[in-house]
Amino acid sequence: MDTLTTAQAAFVLGEPLESFKKVVERSPVKPHLVTRGGRRIRQFGTAELVFLHAYDELKQAFTPKTQSELYNALRTTLQGRHEKVVVFGNHRYDISSHVRDVEKKVKELDRLNAHIDSSGKEAFIRGTKIEAHRIAALLDAGVSVRQVQQDYPSLAESQIIAAKIYAEAHPKAGRPYPKQTAKAAMREADLSALDDLD
């Protein structure tokens, strides 16, 4: 599995992005730091994802020191192997269900990523001329998936979700897209004053 960005990892773990960031800060996980486009970004590998998937369980079972030991053992255990039990100190921890769940969500993420064509300067929803960041801006403004589909009826729910995940993982520099579609703006506009022109 390739490393994932913070937004992609949050999707895999089913956490809202901001909540996920807080969990990472509290946990012993150390994401890889890389520079991309002049920015330093965090990347999460299998060990980080599996540990964070199990984190609620681990907090109840182990002290912070033991959690760190488990995390370090997990990083070694999962390097190119598919072990289902992590052995560290006098402890054994079965990670099989966590590995299975993470792998399933990563496959779902891969299917969503296939909806985005990022081969050019602008990322489009594949098969359309609709920018991924434009759709993500609408969702960020609180527009529901159903409302987006009203104005973009050709888009499937999976394409809309893919646009949001892509945009979170690849923030767009420059002027942001509008938080409302042109159709929605027209629906909300008070055009009654035009009646007086008749």
C-alpha positions in Angstrom: 0.0 0.0 0.0 1.3 3.5 -0.8 1.4 6.1 1.8 -1.7 8.3 2.2 -2.1 12.0 2.9 -3.8 13.1 6.1 -7.2 13.6 4.3 -6.9 10.2 2.7 -6.0 8.5 6.0 -9.0 10.3 7.7 -11.3 8.8 5.0 -9.8 5.3 5.5 -10.4 5.5 9.2 -13.9 7.1 8.9 -13.0 10.2 10.9 -13.8 13.8 10.1 -10.5 15.5 9.1 -10.2 17.8 12.1 -11.0 15.1 14.6 -8.5 12.8 12.9 -5.7 15.4 13.2 -6.4 15.7 16.9 -6.2 11.9 17.4 -2.9 11.8 15.6 -1.5 14.5 17.9 -2.6 12.5 21.0 -1.3 9.2 19.7 2.4 8.0 19.5 2.1 7.7 15.7 4.8 9.5 13.8 3.7 10.1 10.1 6.4 10.5 7.5 7.0 14.1 6.6 7.7 14.9 2.9 7.9 18.1 0.9 5.5 18.4 -2.0 4.9 21.6 -4.0 6.9 23.5 -1.4 4.8 22.4 1.5 5.6 19.8 4.1 2.9 17.2 4.4 2.3 14.1 6.5 2.1 10.7 5.0 0.6 7.6 6.7 1.7 4.1 6.0 0.1 0.7 6.9 1.5 0.7 10.4 0.1 4.1 11.2 -3.3 3.3 9.7 -3.6 0.0 11.5 -2.5 1.5 14.8 -4.9 4.4 14.5 -7.7 2.1 13.5 -7.1 0.2 16.8 -6.4 3.3 18.9 -9.7 3.4 20.9 -9.1 -0.2 21.9 -5.5 0.4 22.7 -6.1 3.4 24.9 -8.3 1.1 27.2 -5.9 -1.8 27.2 -2.4 -0.2 27.4 -0.5 2.7 29.0 0.9 5.4 26.7 4.4 3.8 27.1 3.1 0.4 26.1 1.2 1.9 23.2 4.4 3.4 21.9 6.1 0.0 22.2 3.3 -1.6 20.3 3.5 1.1 17.6 7.2 0.6 17.2 6.7 -3.2 17.0 3.9 -2.8 14.5 6.2 -0.7 12.2 8.7 -3.6 12.1 6.0 -6.3 11.9 4.2 -4.9 8.9 7.2 -4.0 6.7 6.5 -6.2 3.7 4.9 -8.9 5.7 1.3 -9.8 6.5 1.7 -10.8 10.2 -1.6 -10.9 12.1 -0.2 -10.8 15.6 2.3 -8.3 17.0 4.6 -9.5 19.7 6.3 -6.9 21.9 7.8 -7.4 25.4 5.5 -9.8 27.2 2.5 -8.8 25.1 0.8 -10.2 22.0 -1.8 -8.2 20.1 -4.0 -9.6 17.3 -4.2 -7.0 14.6 -5.9 -9.1 11.9 -9.3 -7.4 12.1 -7.7 -4.0 12.0 -5.5 -4.9 9.0 -8.6 -6.3 7.2 -10.7 -3.2 7.8 -7.9 -0.8 6.7 -7.3 -2.8 3.5 -11.0 -2.8 2.7 -11.2 1.0 3.1 -8.0 1.6 1.1 -9.5 -0.4 -1.8 -12.6 1.8 -1.5 -10.3 4.9 -1.6 -8.6 3.5 -4.7 -12.0 3.1 -6.4 -12.9 6.7 -5.6 -9.6 8.0 -6.8 -10.3 6.4 -10.2 -13.1 9.0 -10.6 -10.6 11.9 -10.7 -8.4 12.8 -13.7 -5.5 14.8 -12.5 -3.3 14.5 -15.6 -3.6 18.2 -16.5 -3.2 21.4 -14.6 -6.7 21.1 -13.2 -8.2 18.0 -11.7 -11.5 17.0 -13.3 -14.1 14.4 -12.4 -13.3 11.8 -15.0 -15.4 11.9 -18.1 -16.6 15.4 -17.3 -15.4 19.0 -17.5 -16.4 19.6 -13.8 -13.4 20.5 -11.6 -13.0 18.4 -8.5 -12.2 21.5 -6.4 -15.4 23.2 -7.5 -17.5 20.4 -6.2 -15.4 20.1 -3.0 -15.9 23.9 -2.4 -19.7 23.4 -2.5 -19.5 20.5 0.0 -17.2 22.5 2.3 -19.8 25.3 2.3 -22.4 22.8 3.7 -24.2 22.0 0.4 -25.4 18.4 0.6 -24.6 15.7 -2.0 -28.2 15.7 -3.0 -28.1 19.5 -3.6 -25.0 19.1 -5.7 -26.7 16.5 -7.8 -29.6 19.0 -8.4 -27.3 21.3 -10.2 -24.9 18.6 -11.6 -27.4 15.8 -12.4 -24.8 13.8 -14.3 -22.7 13.2 -11.2 -23.0 10.1 -9.1 -22.6 10.3 -5.3 -19.3 8.4 -5.5 -17.9 11.0 -7.9 -18.9 13.8 -5.6 -17.3 12.1 -2.6 -14.2 11.4 -4.7 -14.0 15.1 -5.5 -14.1 16.0 -1.8 -11.4 13.5 -0.8 -9.2 14.5 -3.7 -9.5 18.2 -2.9 -8.7 17.6 0.8 -5.6 15.6 -0.2 -4.5 18.1 -2.8 -5.4 21.6 -1.7 -5.7 24.1 -4.5 -3.5 27.2 -4.5 -4.9 30.5 -5.7 -8.4 31.9 -5.8 -11.0 29.5 -4.3 -14.0 28.2 -6.1 -17.4 29.7 -5.3 -19.3 28.1 -2.4 -22.5 28.1 -4.4 -23.5 27.0 -7.9 -24.7 29.5 -10.4 -28.1 27.7 -10.5 -28.4 27.9 -6.7 -27.6 31.6 -6.8 -30.3 32.2 -9.5 -32.8 30.3 -7.4 -32.0 32.4 -4.4 -31.9 35.7 -6.2 -34.9 38.0 -5.7 -35.9 38.7 -9.3 -39.3 40.3 -8.4 -37.9 43.8 -9.1 -37.6 42.8 -12.8 -41.4 42.5 -12.9 -41.6 46.3 -12.5 -39.8 46.7 -15.8 -42.7 45.4 -17.8 
